[in-house]
Amino acid sequence: MKPKAPNFKQPALPMLLIAVGAALGVPYHAFAASAPPSDSTATADTGPVQASALMLATHWSHTLDPSLYLVSEKLDGVRAYWDGRQLRFKSGRPLAAPSWFTAALPAQALDGELWMGRRSFERLSGTVRRAEPQDAAWREVRYMVFDLPGSVATFTERAAELKAVVTSAGVPWLAVVDQQRGSDLATLQLQLTQTVQAGGEGLVLHRADARWQSGRSEAVRKLKAVQDDEARVVAHVSGKGKYQGKMGGLLLETAAGQRFVLGTGFSDAQRSSPPAVGAWVSYQYRDLTSKGLPRFASYLRIREAE
């Protein structure tokens, strides 16, 4: 089944893109992220979008007002985009899920996290990245959805619609991420503390009145007790002292082109067999220096290709 079609009149630009796409053998959704909706007040979906153009969060700032946001737990899962026919990683690469898992999903696009519960990322990652899915392991996976990609409704409206979509599907492995209205900074800090103490990763805040948009957005904020980010391995730094003959640190380059050496958070096994040059790794840090470099950074894991 195809994702449901928009019920508002298509503007001239999307119609032109459809025609061009048909001539080139390229689907319309390859262009859809750049095509604006004709009616900013409409509540219909704009159609499928590229997984690589999903809405991405920026860091929370304590200068913001939590009462303008809906707050949810930040799940430490694997981001997954359902385009109405195929489950995909964030990059757009197809994700091999059992047919029974995807057969019950609705025909419209969904954005969410594949999740096995708190403190289960490694087991989950090993399960969902297999080329041949294993039914027994997938029985423990839930698809926790939090958005409707391409919709022109506000986030509050999208959250309400998601509940109806999940209820209609009626399967235990499809669920909605719980959203609560924010109140004040003190309450937000308490929510974060309680979530982390319970084994959670942090919080996500969606601006309640914001429309969906692709790419990095200030309408979605992530809040963690310790921040994290990713960078590419440029070189291995030789170890000294007890790490003589092993990797002492990684020279990393951020997406913005800044370089720094990451020297903590590694096990002895990881120092003996470090991430390859060119690999992307995740690290956590407390805050940023005046030059924008991470302070007290510590290695987390290799970022798996998606």
C-alpha positions as a LaTeX table, in Angstrom:
\begin{tabular}{lrrr}
\hline
Residue & $x$ (\AA) & $y$ (\AA) & $z$ (\AA) \\
\hline
Met1 & 0.00 & 0.00 & 0.00 \\
Lys2 & 1.21 & 3.49 & $-0.79$ \\
Pro3 & 1.36 & 6.30 & 1.80 \\
Lys4 & $-1.84$ & 8.32 & 1.81 \\
Ala5 & $-1.95$ & 11.12 & $-0.69$ \\
Pro6 & $-2.29$ & 14.77 & 0.35 \\
Asn7 & $-5.81$ & 16.14 & 0.32 \\
Phe8 & $-4.87$ & 19.70 & $-0.54$ \\
Lys9 & $-4.19$ & 21.09 & $-3.98$ \\
Gln10 & $-0.61$ & 20.60 & $-5.13$ \\
Pro11 & 1.26 & 23.84 & $-5.98$ \\
Ala12 & 2.94 & 24.25 & $-9.34$ \\
Leu13 & 6.45 & 23.39 & $-8.12$ \\
Pro14 & 5.63 & 19.89 & $-6.78$ \\
Met15 & 3.65 & 19.11 & $-9.95$ \\
Leu16 & 6.68 & 20.11 & $-12.01$ \\
Leu17 & 8.93 & 17.94 & $-9.84$ \\
Ile18 & 6.59 & 15.00 & $-10.29$ \\
Ala19 & 6.78 & 15.41 & $-14.06$ \\
Val20 & 10.56 & 15.77 & $-14.03$ \\
Gly21 & 10.89 & 12.79 & $-11.69$ \\
Ala22 & 8.74 & 10.65 & $-13.96$ \\
Ala23 & 10.90 & 11.53 & $-16.95$ \\
Leu24 & 14.10 & 10.70 & $-15.07$ \\
Gly25 & 12.77 & 7.65 & $-13.30$ \\
Val26 & 13.24 & 9.37 & $-9.92$ \\
Pro27 & 10.39 & 9.23 & $-7.34$ \\
Tyr28 & 8.84 & 12.50 & $-6.23$ \\
His29 & 9.87 & 12.01 & $-2.61$ \\
Ala30 & 13.51 & 12.40 & $-3.67$ \\
Phe31 & 12.68 & 16.08 & $-4.15$ \\
Ala32 & 9.93 & 16.44 & $-1.54$ \\
Ala33 & 12.09 & 17.81 & 1.29 \\
Ser34 & 12.66 & 21.03 & $-0.66$ \\
Ala35 & 9.09 & 21.47 & $-1.91$ \\
Pro36 & 7.04 & 23.72 & 0.42 \\
Pro37 & 3.38 & 22.91 & 1.14 \\
Ser38 & 0.84 & 25.14 & $-0.55$ \\
Asp39 & $-1.17$ & 25.77 & 2.61 \\
Ser40 & 0.63 & 26.30 & 5.91 \\
Thr41 & $-2.60$ & 25.78 & 7.83 \\
Ala42 & $-3.49$ & 22.45 & 6.24 \\
Thr43 & $-3.35$ & 19.29 & 8.37 \\
Ala44 & $-2.72$ & 16.73 & 5.64 \\
Asp45 & 0.60 & 14.97 & 5.04 \\
Thr46 & 2.81 & 16.33 & 2.27 \\
Gly47 & 3.71 & 12.76 & 1.26 \\
Pro48 & 6.81 & 10.61 & 1.82 \\
Val49 & 10.13 & 12.24 & 2.58 \\
Gln50 & 13.67 & 10.96 & 2.42 \\
Ala51 & 14.82 & 9.26 & 5.62 \\
Ser52 & 18.05 & 11.24 & 5.40 \\
Ala53 & 16.00 & 14.46 & 5.61 \\
Leu54 & 14.27 & 13.70 & 8.92 \\
Met55 & 13.77 & 16.33 & 11.60 \\
Leu56 & 16.84 & 16.40 & 13.87 \\
Ala57 & 17.23 & 17.89 & 17.34 \\
Thr58 & 19.54 & 20.60 & 18.62 \\
His59 & 20.70 & 21.02 & 22.22 \\
Trp60 & 18.39 & 22.50 & 24.85 \\
Ser61 & 19.13 & 25.97 & 26.20 \\
His62 & 18.06 & 27.01 & 29.69 \\
Thr63 & 17.11 & 30.40 & 28.26 \\
Leu64 & 14.06 & 28.71 & 26.69 \\
Asp65 & 10.61 & 28.35 & 28.24 \\
Pro66 & 9.68 & 24.66 & 28.84 \\
Ser67 & 5.95 & 25.51 & 28.93 \\
Leu68 & 6.06 & 26.00 & 25.16 \\
Tyr69 & 7.21 & 22.40 & 24.60 \\
Leu70 & 6.00 & 18.83 & 24.88 \\
Val71 & 8.51 & 16.71 & 26.81 \\
Ser72 & 9.32 & 13.03 & 26.33 \\
Glu73 & 12.07 & 10.60 & 27.28 \\
Lys74 & 15.00 & 10.40 & 24.87 \\
Leu75 & 15.14 & 6.71 & 24.02 \\
Asp76 & 18.55 & 5.14 & 23.50 \\
Gly77 & 17.44 & 3.14 & 20.49 \\
Val78 & 18.02 & 3.00 & 16.75 \\
Arg79 & 16.29 & 5.73 & 14.74 \\
Ala80 & 13.96 & 4.19 & 12.17 \\
Tyr81 & 11.83 & 5.76 & 9.43 \\
Trp82 & 8.79 & 3.96 & 8.02 \\
Asp83 & 7.94 & 5.34 & 4.56 \\
Gly84 & 4.66 & 3.44 & 4.32 \\
Arg85 & 6.22 & 0.40 & 2.69 \\
Gln86 & 9.79 & 0.00 & 3.92 \\
Leu87 & 11.46 & 0.42 & 7.31 \\
Arg88 & 14.71 & 2.39 & 6.95 \\
Phe89 & 17.65 & 3.61 & 8.99 \\
Lys90 & 18.07 & 7.39 & 9.39 \\
Ser91 & 20.40 & 7.41 & 6.39 \\
Gly92 & 17.70 & 5.91 & 4.18 \\
Arg93 & 19.29 & 2.47 & 3.95 \\
Pro94 & 16.67 & $-0.33$ & 4.14 \\
Leu95 & 16.40 & $-2.03$ & 7.51 \\
Ala96 & 15.83 & $-5.80$ & 7.48 \\
Ala97 & 12.85 & $-6.41$ & 9.76 \\
Pro98 & 10.65 & $-9.53$ & 9.82 \\
Ser99 & 7.64 & $-9.35$ & 7.49 \\
Trp100 & 5.22 & $-9.81$ & 10.39 \\
Phe101 & 6.75 & $-6.74$ & 12.09 \\
Thr102 & 6.23 & $-4.41$ & 9.12 \\
Ala103 & 2.98 & $-5.92$ & 7.78 \\
Ala104 & 1.00 & $-4.39$ & 10.64 \\
Leu105 & 2.43 & $-0.89$ & 10.23 \\
Pro106 & 0.14 & 1.77 & 8.68 \\
Ala107 & 0.46 & 3.03 & 5.11 \\
Gln108 & 1.57 & 6.50 & 6.21 \\
Ala109 & 5.08 & 7.67 & 7.07 \\
Leu110 & 6.27 & 7.36 & 10.68 \\
Asp111 & 9.39 & 8.44 & 12.54 \\
Gly112 & 10.56 & 6.79 & 15.73 \\
Glu113 & 13.05 & 4.58 & 17.56 \\
Leu114 & 13.43 & 0.83 & 17.56 \\
Trp115 & 13.81 & 0.05 & 21.25 \\
Met116 & 14.27 & $-2.88$ & 23.62 \\
Gly117 & 14.13 & $-0.91$ & 26.86 \\
Arg118 & 16.60 & 1.11 & 28.89 \\
Arg119 & 20.28 & 0.05 & 28.93 \\
Ser120 & 19.72 & $-2.32$ & 26.00 \\
Phe121 & 21.31 & $-0.44$ & 23.10 \\
Glu122 & 24.07 & $-2.94$ & 22.29 \\
Arg123 & 21.66 & $-5.89$ & 22.19 \\
Leu124 & 19.17 & $-3.88$ & 20.12 \\
Ser125 & 21.84 & $-2.72$ & 17.69 \\
Gly126 & 23.02 & $-6.27$ & 17.14 \\
Thr127 & 19.45 & $-7.36$ & 16.44 \\
Val128 & 18.30 & $-4.70$ & 13.99 \\
Arg129 & 21.52 & $-4.54$ & 11.97 \\
Arg130 & 21.48 & $-8.19$ & 10.92 \\
Ala131 & 21.03 & $-8.76$ & 7.18 \\
Glu132 & 18.72 & $-11.68$ & 8.03 \\
Pro133 & 16.35 & $-10.79$ & 10.88 \\
Gln134 & 15.95 & $-13.26$ & 13.74 \\
Asp135 & 12.34 & $-13.60$ & 14.81 \\
Ala136 & 13.03 & $-14.47$ & 18.45 \\
Ala137 & 15.14 & $-11.32$ & 18.99 \\
Trp138 & 12.71 & $-9.09$ & 17.08 \\
Arg139 & 9.87 & $-10.20$ & 19.39 \\
Glu140 & 11.53 & $-8.00$ & 22.02 \\
Val141 & 11.72 & $-4.92$ & 19.77 \\
Arg142 & 9.15 & $-2.14$ & 19.84 \\
Tyr143 & 8.79 & 0.66 & 17.33 \\
Met144 & 8.32 & 3.77 & 19.49 \\
Val145 & 6.98 & 6.48 & 17.18 \\
Phe146 & 7.07 & 10.21 & 17.91 \\
Asp147 & 6.37 & 12.05 & 14.64 \\
Leu148 & 4.62 & 12.07 & 11.26 \\
Pro149 & 7.25 & 13.10 & 8.69 \\
Gly150 & 5.98 & 15.47 & 6.03 \\
Ser151 & 2.89 & 16.52 & 7.97 \\
Val152 & 2.07 & 20.25 & 8.00 \\
Ala153 & 0.20 & 20.02 & 11.32 \\
Thr154 & 1.64 & 21.38 & 14.58 \\
Phe155 & 3.49 & 18.95 & 16.82 \\
Thr156 & 0.58 & 18.93 & 19.29 \\
Glu157 & $-1.74$ & 17.90 & 16.46 \\
Arg158 & 0.73 & 15.33 & 15.15 \\
Ala159 & 1.11 & 13.77 & 18.61 \\
Ala160 & $-2.66$ & 13.39 & 18.88 \\
Glu161 & $-2.90$ & 11.86 & 15.40 \\
Leu162 & $-0.12$ & 9.40 & 16.21 \\
Lys163 & $-2.14$ & 8.03 & 19.12 \\
Ala164 & $-5.06$ & 7.35 & 16.78 \\
Val165 & $-2.77$ & 5.70 & 14.21 \\
Val166 & $-1.19$ & 3.38 & 16.78 \\
Thr167 & $-4.55$ & 2.49 & 18.33 \\
Ser168 & $-5.89$ & 1.62 & 14.88 \\
Ala169 & $-2.91$ & $-0.65$ & 14.14 \\
Gly170 & $-3.55$ & $-2.57$ & 17.36 \\
Val171 & $-0.21$ & $-4.40$ & 17.63 \\
Pro172 & 1.98 & $-4.50$ & 20.77 \\
Trp173 & 5.24 & $-3.71$ & 18.96 \\
Leu174 & 3.98 & $-0.32$ & 17.73 \\
Ala175 & 3.67 & 2.33 & 20.45 \\
Val176 & 3.64 & 6.11 & 20.88 \\
Val177 & 6.34 & 7.91 & 22.85 \\
Asp178 & 4.55 & 9.57 & 25.76 \\
Gln179 & 4.47 & 13.37 & 25.58 \\
Gln180 & 3.86 & 15.67 & 28.55 \\
Arg181 & 3.38 & 19.43 & 28.52 \\
Gly182 & 6.38 & 21.25 & 29.98 \\
Ser183 & 5.99 & 23.67 & 32.87 \\
Asp184 & 9.11 & 25.37 & 34.24 \\
Leu185 & 12.88 & 24.90 & 34.45 \\
Ala186 & 12.84 & 23.41 & 37.95 \\
Thr187 & 10.31 & 20.77 & 36.94 \\
Leu188 & 12.26 & 20.04 & 33.77 \\
Gln189 & 15.45 & 19.48 & 35.77 \\
Leu190 & 13.56 & 17.14 & 38.10 \\
Gln191 & 12.22 & 15.18 & 35.11 \\
Leu192 & 15.75 & 14.85 & 33.74 \\
Thr193 & 17.15 & 13.68 & 37.09 \\
Gln194 & 14.39 & 11.10 & 37.58 \\
Thr195 & 14.75 & 9.81 & 34.02 \\
Val196 & 18.53 & 9.39 & 34.28 \\
Gln197 & 18.29 & 7.75 & 37.72 \\
Ala198 & 15.80 & 5.26 & 36.25 \\
Gly199 & 18.26 & 4.33 & 33.51 \\
Gly200 & 17.06 & 6.70 & 30.78 \\
Glu201 & 19.29 & 8.72 & 28.52 \\
Gly202 & 17.66 & 12.14 & 28.78 \\
Leu203 & 14.74 & 14.18 & 27.46 \\
Val204 & 13.47 & 15.48 & 24.12 \\
Leu205 & 11.44 & 18.69 & 23.88 \\
His206 & 9.26 & 19.42 & 20.83 \\
Arg207 & 7.96 & 22.95 & 20.38 \\
Ala208 & 4.21 & 22.40 & 20.69 \\
Asp209 & 3.18 & 24.82 & 17.94 \\
Ala210 & 5.98 & 23.95 & 15.48 \\
Arg211 & 5.37 & 22.53 & 12.02 \\
Trp212 & 7.41 & 19.61 & 10.78 \\
Gln213 & 10.56 & 20.51 & 8.84 \\
Ser214 & 13.45 & 18.43 & 7.55 \\
Gly215 & 17.00 & 18.75 & 8.86 \\
Arg216 & 18.45 & 20.15 & 12.07 \\
Ser217 & 15.73 & 22.16 & 13.83 \\
Glu218 & 15.53 & 24.42 & 16.86 \\
Ala219 & 11.92 & 23.27 & 17.25 \\
Val220 & 13.23 & 19.96 & 18.64 \\
Arg221 & 15.66 & 20.03 & 21.57 \\
Lys222 & 17.51 & 17.28 & 23.41 \\
Leu223 & 18.50 & 17.56 & 27.06 \\
Lys224 & 20.90 & 15.17 & 28.75 \\
Ala225 & 22.85 & 15.24 & 32.00 \\
Val226 & 25.93 & 14.70 & 29.86 \\
Gln227 & 25.98 & 15.84 & 26.23 \\
Asp228 & 27.17 & 13.66 & 23.38 \\
Asp229 & 28.19 & 14.11 & 19.76 \\
Glu230 & 30.00 & 12.36 & 16.92 \\
Ala231 & 33.27 & 12.93 & 15.06 \\
Arg232 & 35.44 & 11.21 & 12.45 \\
Val233 & 38.72 & 9.46 & 13.33 \\
Val234 & 41.58 & 11.28 & 11.55 \\
Ala235 & 44.54 & 9.48 & 13.15 \\
His236 & 45.68 & 7.31 & 16.06 \\
Val237 & 47.84 & 8.97 & 18.70 \\
Ser238 & 50.55 & 6.66 & 20.10 \\
Gly239 & 50.28 & 5.79 & 23.78 \\
Lys240 & 52.87 & 6.50 & 26.45 \\
Gly241 & 53.67 & 4.93 & 29.80 \\
Lys242 & 51.31 & 2.03 & 30.52 \\
Tyr243 & 49.83 & 2.49 & 27.05 \\
Gln244 & 53.19 & 2.17 & 25.29 \\
Gly245 & 52.67 & 0.22 & 22.08 \\
Lys246 & 48.93 & 0.86 & 22.15 \\
Met247 & 46.63 & 3.65 & 21.08 \\
Gly248 & 46.86 & 6.58 & 23.48 \\
Gly249 & 44.08 & 8.63 & 21.91 \\
Leu250 & 42.14 & 9.41 & 18.76 \\
Leu251 & 42.58 & 12.56 & 16.72 \\
Leu252 & 39.00 & 13.44 & 15.82 \\
Glu253 & 37.44 & 15.92 & 13.43 \\
Thr254 & 33.92 & 17.20 & 14.03 \\
Ala255 & 31.35 & 17.82 & 11.31 \\
Ala256 & 32.27 & 21.53 & 11.63 \\
Gly257 & 35.93 & 20.74 & 10.84 \\
Gln258 & 37.35 & 21.24 & 14.35 \\
Arg259 & 39.97 & 18.77 & 15.57 \\
Phe260 & 40.79 & 17.52 & 19.06 \\
Val261 & 42.35 & 14.48 & 20.74 \\
Leu262 & 40.08 & 12.09 & 22.61 \\
Gly263 & 42.10 & 10.16 & 25.17 \\
Thr264 & 39.71 & 8.74 & 27.80 \\
Gly265 & 36.89 & 6.23 & 27.98 \\
Phe266 & 38.70 & 3.37 & 26.21 \\
Ser267 & 39.12 & $-0.17$ & 27.50 \\
Asp268 & 42.48 & $-1.94$ & 27.13 \\
Ala269 & 40.97 & $-4.03$ & 24.32 \\
Gln270 & 39.86 & $-0.89$ & 22.49 \\
Arg271 & 43.32 & 0.64 & 22.86 \\
Ser272 & 44.84 & $-2.52$ & 21.36 \\
Ser273 & 42.32 & $-2.52$ & 18.50 \\
Pro274 & 41.11 & 1.08 & 18.11 \\
Pro275 & 38.43 & 2.36 & 15.72 \\
Ala276 & 39.78 & 2.60 & 12.18 \\
Val277 & 40.83 & 5.88 & 10.61 \\
Gly278 & 37.80 & 7.22 & 8.79 \\
Ala279 & 35.31 & 5.68 & 11.23 \\
Trp280 & 32.79 & 7.88 & 13.04 \\
Val281 & 32.67 & 7.55 & 16.81 \\
Ser282 & 30.37 & 8.85 & 19.54 \\
Tyr283 & 31.71 & 10.63 & 22.61 \\
Gln284 & 30.21 & 12.37 & 25.62 \\
Tyr285 & 31.30 & 15.62 & 27.19 \\
Arg286 & 30.33 & 18.03 & 29.95 \\
Asp287 & 30.34 & 21.37 & 28.09 \\
Leu288 & 32.20 & 23.32 & 25.39 \\
Thr289 & 35.26 & 25.54 & 25.60 \\
Ser290 & 35.24 & 29.12 & 24.32 \\
Lys291 & 36.54 & 27.72 & 21.02 \\
Gly292 & 33.63 & 25.30 & 20.75 \\
Leu293 & 35.63 & 22.16 & 21.58 \\
Pro294 & 34.27 & 19.50 & 23.97 \\
Arg295 & 35.42 & 19.71 & 27.58 \\
Phe296 & 36.08 & 16.48 & 29.57 \\
Ala297 & 35.25 & 14.32 & 26.53 \\
Ser298 & 35.08 & 10.54 & 26.89 \\
Tyr299 & 34.72 & 7.79 & 24.27 \\
Leu300 & 31.37 & 5.99 & 23.96 \\
Arg301 & 31.25 & 3.73 & 20.90 \\
Ile302 & 31.79 & 3.38 & 17.17 \\
Arg303 & 28.87 & 4.82 & 15.21 \\
Glu304 & 27.52 & 1.99 & 13.12 \\
Ala305 & 26.93 & 2.69 & 9.43 \\
Glu306 & 23.26 & 3.28 & 8.67 \\
\hline
\end{tabular}
